[in-house]
């Protein structure tokens, strides 16, 4: 079972696409790094996971429960 599963996350601000179809899973004991150049959407992805932003598409599953609509 995955500890965290980000499923097909998409997030846009007006005409700017911060994340398009981001999908990954982290199992217990794994470590994941998010790297990329400025403006690649790293912070937008993290803010979607922690609830600060609501992605327009996709789901965030933590320990088997969809947390996409929970408050930060």
Gaussian input, Z-matrix of N, CA and C with variables (Angstrom, degrees):
# hf/3-21g

backbone

0 1
 N
 C     1     B1
 C     2     B2     1     A1
 N     3     B3     2     A2     1     D1
 C     4     B4     3     A3     2     D2
 C     5     B5     4     A4     3     D3
 N     6     B6     5     A5     4     D4
 C     7     B7     6     A6     5     D5
 C     8     B8     7     A7     6     D6
 N     9     B9     8     A8     7     D7
 C    10    B10     9     A9     8     D8
 C    11    B11    10    A10     9     D9
 N    12    B12    11    A11    10    D10
 C    13    B13    12    A12    11    D11
 C    14    B14    13    A13    12    D12
 N    15    B15    14    A14    13    D13
 C    16    B16    15    A15    14    D14
 C    17    B17    16    A16    15    D15
 N    18    B18    17    A17    16    D16
 C    19    B19    18    A18    17    D17
 C    20    B20    19    A19    18    D18
 N    21    B21    20    A20    19    D19
 C    22    B22    21    A21    20    D20
 C    23    B23    22    A22    21    D21
 N    24    B24    23    A23    22    D22
 C    25    B25    24    A24    23    D23
 C    26    B26    25    A25    24    D24
 N    27    B27    26    A26    25    D25
 C    28    B28    27    A27    26    D26
 C    29    B29    28    A28    27    D27
 N    30    B30    29    A29    28    D28
 C    31    B31    30    A30    29    D29
 C    32    B32    31    A31    30    D30
 N    33    B33    32    A32    31    D31
 C    34    B34    33    A33    32    D32
 C    35    B35    34    A34    33    D33
 N    36    B36    35    A35    34    D34
 C    37    B37    36    A36    35    D35
 C    38    B38    37    A37    36    D36
 N    39    B39    38    A38    37    D37
 C    40    B40    39    A39    38    D38
 C    41    B41    40    A40    39    D39
 N    42    B42    41    A41    40    D40
 C    43    B43    42    A42    41    D41
 C    44    B44    43    A43    42    D42
 N    45    B45    44    A44    43    D43
 C    46    B46    45    A45    44    D44
 C    47    B47    46    A46    45    D45
 N    48    B48    47    A47    46    D46
 C    49    B49    48    A48    47    D47
 C    50    B50    49    A49    48    D48
 N    51    B51    50    A50    49    D49
 C    52    B52    51    A51    50    D50
 C    53    B53    52    A52    51    D51
 N    54    B54    53    A53    52    D52
 C    55    B55    54    A54    53    D53
 C    56    B56    55    A55    54    D54
 N    57    B57    56    A56    55    D55
 C    58    B58    57    A57    56    D56
 C    59    B59    58    A58    57    D57
 N    60    B60    59    A59    58    D58
 C    61    B61    60    A60    59    D59
 C    62    B62    61    A61    60    D60
 N    63    B63    62    A62    61    D61
 C    64    B64    63    A63    62    D62
 C    65    B65    64    A64    63    D63
 N    66    B66    65    A65    64    D64
 C    67    B67    66    A66    65    D65
 C    68    B68    67    A67    66    D66
 N    69    B69    68    A68    67    D67
 C    70    B70    69    A69    68    D68
 C    71    B71    70    A70    69    D69
 N    72    B72    71    A71    70    D70
 C    73    B73    72    A72    71    D71
 C    74    B74    73    A73    72    D72
 N    75    B75    74    A74    73    D73
 C    76    B76    75    A75    74    D74
 C    77    B77    76    A76    75    D75
 N    78    B78    77    A77    76    D76
 C    79    B79    78    A78    77    D77
 C    80    B80    79    A79    78    D78
 N    81    B81    80    A80    79    D79
 C    82    B82    81    A81    80    D80
 C    83    B83    82    A82    81    D81
 N    84    B84    83    A83    82    D82
 C    85    B85    84    A84    83    D83
 C    86    B86    85    A85    84    D84
 N    87    B87    86    A86    85    D85
 C    88    B88    87    A87    86    D86
 C    89    B89    88    A88    87    D87
 N    90    B90    89    A89    88    D88
 C    91    B91    90    A90    89    D89
 C    92    B92    91    A91    90    D90
 N    93    B93    92    A92    91    D91
 C    94    B94    93    A93    92    D92
 C    95    B95    94    A94    93    D93
 N    96    B96    95    A95    94    D94
 C    97    B97    96    A96    95    D95
 C    98    B98    97    A97    96    D96
 N    99    B99    98    A98    97    D97
 C   100   B100    99    A99    98    D98
 C   101   B101   100   A100    99    D99
 N   102   B102   101   A101   100   D100
 C   103   B103   102   A102   101   D101
 C   104   B104   103   A103   102   D102
 N   105   B105   104   A104   103   D103
 C   106   B106   105   A105   104   D104
 C   107   B107   106   A106   105   D105
 N   108   B108   107   A107   106   D106
 C   109   B109   108   A108   107   D107
 C   110   B110   109   A109   108   D108
 N   111   B111   110   A110   109   D109
 C   112   B112   111   A111   110   D110
 C   113   B113   112   A112   111   D111
 N   114   B114   113   A113   112   D112
 C   115   B115   114   A114   113   D113
 C   116   B116   115   A115   114   D114
 N   117   B117   116   A116   115   D115
 C   118   B118   117   A117   116   D116
 C   119   B119   118   A118   117   D117
 N   120   B120   119   A119   118   D118
 C   121   B121   120   A120   119   D119
 C   122   B122   121   A121   120   D120
 N   123   B123   122   A122   121   D121
 C   124   B124   123   A123   122   D122
 C   125   B125   124   A124   123   D123
 N   126   B126   125   A125   124   D124
 C   127   B127   126   A126   125   D125
 C   128   B128   127   A127   126   D126
 N   129   B129   128   A128   127   D127
 C   130   B130   129   A129   128   D128
 C   131   B131   130   A130   129   D129
 N   132   B132   131   A131   130   D130
 C   133   B133   132   A132   131   D131
 C   134   B134   133   A133   132   D132
 N   135   B135   134   A134   133   D133
 C   136   B136   135   A135   134   D134
 C   137   B137   136   A136   135   D135
 N   138   B138   137   A137   136   D136
 C   139   B139   138   A138   137   D137
 C   140   B140   139   A139   138   D138
 N   141   B141   140   A140   139   D139
 C   142   B142   141   A141   140   D140
 C   143   B143   142   A142   141   D141
 N   144   B144   143   A143   142   D142
 C   145   B145   144   A144   143   D143
 C   146   B146   145   A145   144   D144
 N   147   B147   146   A146   145   D145
 C   148   B148   147   A147   146   D146
 C   149   B149   148   A148   147   D147
 N   150   B150   149   A149   148   D148
 C   151   B151   150   A150   149   D149
 C   152   B152   151   A151   150   D150
 N   153   B153   152   A152   151   D151
 C   154   B154   153   A153   152   D152
 C   155   B155   154   A154   153   D153
 N   156   B156   155   A155   154   D154
 C   157   B157   156   A156   155   D155
 C   158   B158   157   A157   156   D156
 N   159   B159   158   A158   157   D157
 C   160   B160   159   A159   158   D158
 C   161   B161   160   A160   159   D159
 N   162   B162   161   A161   160   D160
 C   163   B163   162   A162   161   D161
 C   164   B164   163   A163   162   D162
 N   165   B165   164   A164   163   D163
 C   166   B166   165   A165   164   D164
 C   167   B167   166   A166   165   D165
 N   168   B168   167   A167   166   D166
 C   169   B169   168   A168   167   D167
 C   170   B170   169   A169   168   D168
 N   171   B171   170   A170   169   D169
 C   172   B172   171   A171   170   D170
 C   173   B173   172   A172   171   D171
 N   174   B174   173   A173   172   D172
 C   175   B175   174   A174   173   D173
 C   176   B176   175   A175   174   D174
 N   177   B177   176   A176   175   D175
 C   178   B178   177   A177   176   D176
 C   179   B179   178   A178   177   D177
 N   180   B180   179   A179   178   D178
 C   181   B181   180   A180   179   D179
 C   182   B182   181   A181   180   D180
 N   183   B183   182   A182   181   D181
 C   184   B184   183   A183   182   D182
 C   185   B185   184   A184   183   D183
 N   186   B186   185   A185   184   D184
 C   187   B187   186   A186   185   D185
 C   188   B188   187   A187   186   D186
 N   189   B189   188   A188   187   D187
 C   190   B190   189   A189   188   D188
 C   191   B191   190   A190   189   D189
 N   192   B192   191   A191   190   D190
 C   193   B193   192   A192   191   D191
 C   194   B194   193   A193   192   D192
 N   195   B195   194   A194   193   D193
 C   196   B196   195   A195   194   D194
 C   197   B197   196   A196   195   D195
 N   198   B198   197   A197   196   D196
 C   199   B199   198   A198   197   D197
 C   200   B200   199   A199   198   D198
 N   201   B201   200   A200   199   D199
 C   202   B202   201   A201   200   D200
 C   203   B203   202   A202   201   D201
 N   204   B204   203   A203   202   D202
 C   205   B205   204   A204   203   D203
 C   206   B206   205   A205   204   D204
 N   207   B207   206   A206   205   D205
 C   208   B208   207   A207   206   D206
 C   209   B209   208   A208   207   D207
 N   210   B210   209   A209   208   D208
 C   211   B211   210   A210   209   D209
 C   212   B212   211   A211   210   D210
 N   213   B213   212   A212   211   D211
 C   214   B214   213   A213   212   D212
 C   215   B215   214   A214   213   D213

   B1=1.4591
   B2=1.5271
   B3=1.3275
   B4=1.4585
   B5=1.5261
   B6=1.3058
   B7=1.4651
   B8=1.5347
   B9=1.3421
   B10=1.4643
   B11=1.5128
   B12=1.3274
   B13=1.4575
   B14=1.5210
   B15=1.3053
   B16=1.4613
   B17=1.5224
   B18=1.3271
   B19=1.4579
   B20=1.5194
   B21=1.3177
   B22=1.4644
   B23=1.5343
   B24=1.3274
   B25=1.4666
   B26=1.5308
   B27=1.3207
   B28=1.4622
   B29=1.5203
   B30=1.3316
   B31=1.4614
   B32=1.5147
   B33=1.3299
   B34=1.4615
   B35=1.5154
   B36=1.3122
   B37=1.4634
   B38=1.5204
   B39=1.3325
   B40=1.4623
   B41=1.5259
   B42=1.3167
   B43=1.4572
   B44=1.5151
   B45=1.3283
   B46=1.4663
   B47=1.5299
   B48=1.3212
   B49=1.4629
   B50=1.5229
   B51=1.3290
   B52=1.4682
   B53=1.5255
   B54=1.3231
   B55=1.4726
   B56=1.5179
   B57=1.3218
   B58=1.4613
   B59=1.5220
   B60=1.3155
   B61=1.4541
   B62=1.5192
   B63=1.3207
   B64=1.4670
   B65=1.5265
   B66=1.3241
   B67=1.4553
   B68=1.5263
   B69=1.3279
   B70=1.4647
   B71=1.5165
   B72=1.3255
   B73=1.4622
   B74=1.5228
   B75=1.3258
   B76=1.4558
   B77=1.5240
   B78=1.3117
   B79=1.4643
   B80=1.5299
   B81=1.3003
   B82=1.4599
   B83=1.5246
   B84=1.3205
   B85=1.4560
   B86=1.5210
   B87=1.3329
   B88=1.4623
   B89=1.5275
   B90=1.3156
   B91=1.4571
   B92=1.5251
   B93=1.3162
   B94=1.4565
   B95=1.5194
   B96=1.3273
   B97=1.4663
   B98=1.5216
   B99=1.3104
   B100=1.4593
   B101=1.5194
   B102=1.3225
   B103=1.4545
   B104=1.5273
   B105=1.3036
   B106=1.4533
   B107=1.5077
   B108=1.3220
   B109=1.4583
   B110=1.5285
   B111=1.3161
   B112=1.4666
   B113=1.5237
   B114=1.3237
   B115=1.4577
   B116=1.5137
   B117=1.3322
   B118=1.4639
   B119=1.5266
   B120=1.3403
   B121=1.4533
   B122=1.5167
   B123=1.3296
   B124=1.4752
   B125=1.5197
   B126=1.3027
   B127=1.4698
   B128=1.5279
   B129=1.3126
   B130=1.4662
   B131=1.5214
   B132=1.3326
   B133=1.4570
   B134=1.5230
   B135=1.3233
   B136=1.4699
   B137=1.5314
   B138=1.3319
   B139=1.4618
   B140=1.5253
   B141=1.3163
   B142=1.4650
   B143=1.5225
   B144=1.3279
   B145=1.4616
   B146=1.5211
   B147=1.3427
   B148=1.4682
   B149=1.5302
   B150=1.3235
   B151=1.4614
   B152=1.5123
   B153=1.3271
   B154=1.4665
   B155=1.5267
   B156=1.3354
   B157=1.4705
   B158=1.5162
   B159=1.3167
   B160=1.4544
   B161=1.5286
   B162=1.3131
   B163=1.4653
   B164=1.5314
   B165=1.3222
   B166=1.4592
   B167=1.5267
   B168=1.3256
   B169=1.4573
   B170=1.5185
   B171=1.3231
   B172=1.4520
   B173=1.5161
   B174=1.3293
   B175=1.4642
   B176=1.5159
   B177=1.3196
   B178=1.4579
   B179=1.5203
   B180=1.3247
   B181=1.4578
   B182=1.5277
   B183=1.3298
   B184=1.4602
   B185=1.5157
   B186=1.3198
   B187=1.4660
   B188=1.5242
   B189=1.3399
   B190=1.4522
   B191=1.5166
   B192=1.3301
   B193=1.4633
   B194=1.5255
   B195=1.3329
   B196=1.4645
   B197=1.5308
   B198=1.3206
   B199=1.4621
   B200=1.5214
   B201=1.3261
   B202=1.4656
   B203=1.5230
   B204=1.3179
   B205=1.4621
   B206=1.5257
   B207=1.3286
   B208=1.4687
   B209=1.5286
   B210=1.3287
   B211=1.4631
   B212=1.5285
   B213=1.3318
   B214=1.4717
   B215=1.5206
   A1=109.23
   A2=115.51
   A3=120.79
   A4=110.36
   A5=115.89
   A6=121.35
   A7=109.19
   A8=115.59
   A9=121.89
   A10=108.29
   A11=116.37
   A12=121.19
   A13=108.30
   A14=115.61
   A15=122.83
   A16=105.74
   A17=116.36
   A18=121.82
   A19=111.67
   A20=116.66
   A21=123.54
   A22=113.31
   A23=116.73
   A24=121.91
   A25=110.49
   A26=115.87
   A27=122.21
   A28=108.06
   A29=115.03
   A30=121.54
   A31=108.76
   A32=115.94
   A33=121.40
   A34=109.65
   A35=114.57
   A36=122.74
   A37=106.05
   A38=116.07
   A39=118.91
   A40=108.95
   A41=116.78
   A42=121.10
   A43=113.86
   A44=117.49
   A45=121.77
   A46=109.17
   A47=116.57
   A48=122.10
   A49=108.74
   A50=116.76
   A51=121.32
   A52=111.05
   A53=117.68
   A54=123.11
   A55=107.84
   A56=116.48
   A57=121.02
   A58=108.60
   A59=116.97
   A60=122.06
   A61=115.27
   A62=117.82
   A63=121.30
   A64=109.10
   A65=115.71
   A66=120.79
   A67=108.67
   A68=116.52
   A69=121.04
   A70=109.22
   A71=115.22
   A72=121.40
   A73=108.24
   A74=114.89
   A75=121.57
   A76=107.72
   A77=115.57
   A78=121.04
   A79=109.80
   A80=117.03
   A81=121.73
   A82=108.86
   A83=116.56
   A84=122.32
   A85=114.51
   A86=117.99
   A87=120.79
   A88=110.64
   A89=114.62
   A90=122.14
   A91=107.15
   A92=116.56
   A93=122.01
   A94=108.88
   A95=116.54
   A96=121.64
   A97=108.31
   A98=116.07
   A99=121.84
   A100=106.74
   A101=116.41
   A102=120.88
   A103=109.84
   A104=116.40
   A105=121.82
   A106=110.15
   A107=116.89
   A108=120.92
   A109=112.07
   A110=115.97
   A111=121.20
   A112=109.41
   A113=115.64
   A114=120.47
   A115=114.71
   A116=118.01
   A117=120.86
   A118=112.79
   A119=118.79
   A120=121.64
   A121=115.11
   A122=117.54
   A123=121.10
   A124=111.74
   A125=117.42
   A126=121.38
   A127=110.23
   A128=118.11
   A129=120.95
   A130=110.67
   A131=117.20
   A132=120.88
   A133=110.89
   A134=117.34
   A135=121.47
   A136=110.22
   A137=117.20
   A138=120.13
   A139=112.46
   A140=117.74
   A141=120.66
   A142=110.22
   A143=116.77
   A144=120.59
   A145=110.92
   A146=116.82
   A147=118.59
   A148=113.13
   A149=118.44
   A150=121.87
   A151=115.26
   A152=117.99
   A153=119.84
   A154=111.02
   A155=116.67
   A156=122.62
   A157=108.46
   A158=116.64
   A159=123.07
   A160=107.69
   A161=117.60
   A162=118.67
   A163=110.98
   A164=116.27
   A165=120.30
   A166=111.29
   A167=116.59
   A168=120.78
   A169=108.91
   A170=116.87
   A171=121.65
   A172=112.89
   A173=114.82
   A174=121.64
   A175=110.11
   A176=115.16
   A177=122.40
   A178=106.22
   A179=116.06
   A180=122.44
   A181=107.97
   A182=116.66
   A183=122.39
   A184=108.57
   A185=116.33
   A186=122.67
   A187=111.79
   A188=116.24
   A189=122.08
   A190=115.99
   A191=118.20
   A192=120.93
   A193=110.27
   A194=115.25
   A195=120.80
   A196=108.74
   A197=117.10
   A198=121.45
   A199=111.72
   A200=117.25
   A201=121.77
   A202=113.27
   A203=118.35
   A204=121.56
   A205=114.13
   A206=117.17
   A207=119.31
   A208=110.47
   A209=118.25
   A210=119.84
   A211=110.44
   A212=116.39
   A213=119.44
   A214=111.87
   D1=139.25
   D2=179.16
   D3=-78.54
   D4=142.14
   D5=173.77
   D6=-74.55
   D7=-45.20
   D8=179.21
   D9=-137.74
   D10=130.77
   D11=176.77
   D12=-131.06
   D13=117.91
   D14=175.56
   D15=-99.56
   D16=118.47
   D17=-173.42
   D18=-112.90
   D19=108.56
   D20=169.51
   D21=52.83
   D22=45.80
   D23=-178.51
   D24=-71.47
   D25=130.56
   D26=172.60
   D27=-132.17
   D28=135.03
   D29=-178.08
   D30=-143.82
   D31=127.97
   D32=179.68
   D33=-130.08
   D34=151.53
   D35=174.20
   D36=-123.49
   D37=99.67
   D38=-174.19
   D39=64.22
   D40=-123.82
   D41=178.68
   D42=-91.60
   D43=1.70
   D44=-178.49
   D45=-94.25
   D46=121.85
   D47=178.39
   D48=-93.71
   D49=107.02
   D50=-178.76
   D51=-80.34
   D52=-40.38
   D53=179.17
   D54=-139.59
   D55=133.73
   D56=178.94
   D57=-131.06
   D58=110.12
   D59=173.94
   D60=62.68
   D61=36.98
   D62=179.85
   D63=-73.43
   D64=130.29
   D65=-176.53
   D66=-145.72
   D67=123.29
   D68=174.68
   D69=-159.71
   D70=163.06
   D71=178.06
   D72=-135.42
   D73=143.41
   D74=176.54
   D75=-121.85
   D76=126.63
   D77=177.37
   D78=-92.80
   D79=162.97
   D80=178.51
   D81=-57.18
   D82=130.94
   D83=178.67
   D84=91.11
   D85=-10.75
   D86=179.12
   D87=-85.16
   D88=156.30
   D89=175.22
   D90=-123.39
   D91=135.66
   D92=179.82
   D93=-124.94
   D94=136.73
   D95=174.51
   D96=-112.48
   D97=140.96
   D98=175.49
   D99=-111.23
   D100=113.73
   D101=-178.01
   D102=-125.85
   D103=157.82
   D104=177.17
   D105=161.82
   D106=169.32
   D107=-178.56
   D108=-72.75
   D109=169.55
   D110=175.41
   D111=-55.01
   D112=135.95
   D113=177.43
   D114=82.39
   D115=7.82
   D116=-177.71
   D117=-79.52
   D118=-14.75
   D119=178.32
   D120=106.05
   D121=11.04
   D122=-178.95
   D123=-60.02
   D124=-50.97
   D125=-178.65
   D126=-66.93
   D127=-38.07
   D128=177.69
   D129=-62.92
   D130=-38.63
   D131=176.86
   D132=-63.62
   D133=-49.42
   D134=-179.85
   D135=-62.09
   D136=-41.93
   D137=179.08
   D138=-67.63
   D139=-25.80
   D140=173.54
   D141=-71.76
   D142=-40.75
   D143=179.68
   D144=-65.64
   D145=-41.99
   D146=-176.65
   D147=-84.15
   D148=0.28
   D149=173.32
   D150=92.35
   D151=0.43
   D152=179.10
   D153=-68.88
   D154=-37.74
   D155=173.68
   D156=-112.43
   D157=150.43
   D158=173.86
   D159=-107.30
   D160=113.58
   D161=178.58
   D162=-64.46
   D163=147.12
   D164=179.02
   D165=-74.45
   D166=-20.62
   D167=-177.77
   D168=-145.36
   D169=150.94
   D170=174.63
   D171=99.62
   D172=-176.49
   D173=-177.83
   D174=-144.71
   D175=152.81
   D176=175.51
   D177=-119.25
   D178=115.13
   D179=-176.07
   D180=-110.62
   D181=119.93
   D182=178.31
   D183=-118.86
   D184=121.37
   D185=-178.37
   D186=49.82
   D187=42.39
   D188=175.51
   D189=83.61
   D190=-1.57
   D191=-179.01
   D192=-116.56
   D193=136.95
   D194=177.62
   D195=-72.75
   D196=117.12
   D197=-179.67
   D198=-107.70
   D199=12.98
   D200=-174.97
   D201=-58.94
   D202=-31.53
   D203=-175.76
   D204=-104.70
   D205=6.74
   D206=178.70
   D207=-77.13
   D208=152.11
   D209=175.67
   D210=-67.94
   D211=159.92
   D212=-179.91
   D213=-56.52

